[in-house]
């Protein structure tokens, strides 16, 4: 949602449009009902985006009762896609709703639109005071120095990947099957090709193995930036014993009253302020965290390679040979302290 909102600011600037504060979609799976104002400081945002994009909290009365005209932006990428295809709908209907494409070519935006997008992402979007206070308390409670690890191995994540795993507990297998629905896993040679492409999430035990290959000490303080329902966590905690989770560091009342968006906001805050950050997947949060860390000059950021792990294990490597090969696969990024998202970051200037 943060990514889409930043894109929305850039698109509003491209179209010279007024931006209406968004309403988050409710997600029953994550017990989600929080809105924009529950996560972000609205007045701070409006004040600090002023001069880049006009923002209103609510629609004008003359169009407030109308449903917005839905515009499919799934194939829109660059400046002229929006001006030629989306602007006519805005001019005709006055009020449109868009979902920015995941394949945005933000690097092709004119400088004024880039500036608006960067201002939104890196300066104007602040957590609410109460949420930032809670996030600061959480950060303070984690023993220092520490590594923030974004580990993705929840049932819906595994089901979405269409990957099969052996050796999982019956509880995990049942949870995955319940989340699959019509999305069946690949089998046979297709499953092998899919895994070798790096499409399968790393398990906690695979993650622990890679961390050991990178010579990360087993007594390292690790903050687990992860959603509810993480499976097979014993595969990590049996090797790395100083693992901390927000549910244990926050009071029970604080944690149970929080929704998915606010929990994710805590993970984001801790991760951009951690001594180092590693991710087992290359998702939206990982891209946003890596970019913000680069912007702040914090370069100890690394994405663990699912593709390298699959390739090496398919080659039959084991033990010390596998550990050495995993170190070699990650060595360049590990020493440079960068992640593969960073070369595409164009927000290199302070605004």
Secondary structure, 3 states (H helix, E strand, C coil): CHHHHHHHHHHHHHHCCCEECCCCCCECCCCECCCHHHHECHHHHHHHHCCCCCEECCCCHHHHCCCCEEECCCCCCCHHHHHHHCHHHHHHHCCEEECCCCCCCHHHCCHHHHHHHHHHHHHHCCECHHHHHHHHHHHHHCCCCEEEEECCCEHHHHHHHCCCCCCCCHHHHHHHHHHHCCCCCCCHHHHHHHHHCCCCCCCHHHHHHHHHHCCCCCCCEEEEECCCCECCCHHHHCCCCCEECHHHHCCHHHHHCCCHHHHHHHHHHHHHCCCEEEECCCCHHHHHHHHHHHHCCCCCEEECCHHHHHHHHHCCCCHHHHHHHHHHHHHHHHHHCCCCCHHHCCCCCCC
